[in-house]
Amino acid sequence: MGLVARLVGDRVAAGEGDRAAFTDETLGVVTYRALHDAVRRYATRLRMGGCVMGTRGLVVSDDSATAVLACLALWANGCVAVPVSPMLTDEEIAFIARDSGAALVHLGVPEDRRRALAPLLGDHLAVFTAEEAEAAFDERAARPGEVSAAFGEEESAEEEVLLQYTSGSTGRPKGVRQSLRGLLAVIDGFGRRVPLKPDDVVVSTARLSFGYGFGSSLLCPLAAGAHAVLLPGPVDVYTLLAALRRHRPTVLCTVPRMYALLAEHAKDRSDLASLRLGLSAGEHLPDELSGRFTARFGTPLVDALGATEAGHIVLVADEGPCRGAVPVPGVTATVRDEHGRPVAGEEPGRLHIKGPSVALGYLDRPEQEREVFADGGVYTGDIVQRTAEGRLKYLCRADDLLNLGGYKVAPSEIEAVVARVPGVERCAVVADTDAAGLTQAIAYVVPKPDGGGEQALGRAVRAAIRRGLAAYKRPAQVRFADELPTTSTGKLARHRLRDRVRHG
């Protein structure tokens, strides 16, 4: 079945077109029928502008109905959607445009940002704007008979339909190729384990441009006929509290650190009284935080583990995180050693996932693909162990990749920005935990002898971080050191630096 038909067309065909699909800051409430008709119109607009079946199209936008529309219209044309966060720098967006080989771009960013991106993207890309997509919601834009072509056509199950970029351990973004089969498996697997109801109202702080957000704001709500509230821009605890009070959602999808902030800033239970369920993913949910949140607000938290390479959420601890997690339907999870052999008993090992939701692989990264997509499935990069009950308990990441609020950030990305600051001799970034037990990044800086003093250098480093890094990549602290620990071969001993963080 075609994705657009499964997510939108079937709802209209069932006589449920007047149900709310999205609430958008600009357009207000968008019904399934309005979305269905807008997809047909915008798909036609894309074709008239040169969109050719099988090509890739970037969707650079905050979460909005027009961003969802752009993805659906690309699918309706038989194209590949490439959602990209506008929080990335212009250079990062330009890299993804080149790396993906995109033929068109939908820009849901302000005019000044479009002008800045234009020379970096090049003139070979067909450019479409959020205003054009917004116009597709106007019933006067086209009559139903004037739109046609690929809408609702059947795609091959193994066909690439979505390209999601993730930084990975090297800091160089990698495109993860998702298939139609994989996205339908997410709907049918995770969607059965943590089912949404047609009368659910869903709020997600995870962005559409990331795997967790794409599933929680687009795939799963539309497949269930539910109503998703799209929050534009970076979402902080105050923005989220305002949205909870205004929209009264029944399901919240966010990261553990946001639940910690809600527990700190919410006035009383009334702020979260409408919630029947909180989904937590993106990083490990500490048992203490889960218990404290549920005790205060009465909302059960479901701890989930996923990976872009695995499609979406693959493990769910729906009886409480302290009990451990189980695979969603269709997923086989095993614990393996460094040679790919299953480990015995409760011995820790690498989490390996098999199932139809596993991605097709990386785009043009054959070496990394062979390493990660191996042994008939994918290694998520997590270290887990089986409990005596046979459930899976998360222990840590298998590498130095930072997991900051659900976003995977390579230390080298932060280090490269800091190292360019005049007066900085060396920089290293490691993970620490805050008072709530959540991961934060700490940047250690070694000044040059003539660095100008720690106070002035600190201001320069923090300014460079603000300019050069998306907000979610910025370290929580900048600390100065006389030197960084090294191994006998002169390499950075990152494990010793982590010990320094833990022991002060």
Disulfide bonds with the S-S distance in Angstrom:
none
